[in-house]
Amino acid sequence: MQTINLTARDNFARADIFLSENLSDYTRSAVKKLFEGGLVLLNGKKIKPSSQITAGDSVEVTLPDAVEYTAKPEDIPIDIIYEDEDVAVVNKPQGMTVHMGNGNREGTLVNALLFKLDSLSGINGVIRPGIVHRIDKDTSGLLVVAKNDTAHLSLSKQIEEKTCKRTYLALLEGILKEDTGTVTTYIGRDPSDRVKMAVVEPDKGKLAITDFTVLKRYKEGFTLCRFDLKTGRTHQIRVHAKYLAHPVVGDPVYGVKKQKFNLNGQLLHAWRLRFIHPRTGEELSFEAPLPDYFTNTLKKINEI
């Protein structure tokens, strides 16, 4: 157990909002559990999530010890499109989480990789072995996996220095007028909903840059768009698409409430991946075709 003391600089209508802003690694549900466990005190007394916080108040929070889980190999079919002694490139299906998290300990890409591959880098620990970068659960497409620590460090540096190129395809709601452009914002936790990300003030988030190119406009009211990541923030393309007022079709978090198609998630696909091989120095480039549910939706649009 770890106890921390927080001092409120402003007034807060709710104590759970105050904690969410001060415990950036805690989700809304995790903050709720702190209150349920009586681990949040104001002036020595337990408080509710709805309790008011006044500027100058001292809030004492007891944080439970983190539970470390070890990912176990599982015989789950995955599409490994390239593999050598240093790296593997995987075409992740929609609906698969990349690694273990809260309430999600089985059926992940990591579980499948541990079964399929002979080795994975250990830099990210026993929960995320081999994982250099991630894509959302309901986003499909390419990601590179490191099979040893040397490869992991090289790939991480390429992502940091923006020499690893990641290109996505997405179907957007509405007609995007600009043919090309760059979205430059800061992305951080949505202050009104800590589960979501949002465009925020510079001191509240991290720089996020995305290039976009329109590939096709559909008269039925949709735009097929290419996105090139210049940074890699959580939900970056989905947040930037919403910022453009053209959210990704099928997005259950940032999209429109009334969906026109029977989809299981957003139509966002990690289409192309380019990086320098950690050992040989050769540039490798890979493409993954759009999945069937994506192409079927495009066909339906043409039939509307």
Disulfide bonds with the S-S distance in Angstrom:
none
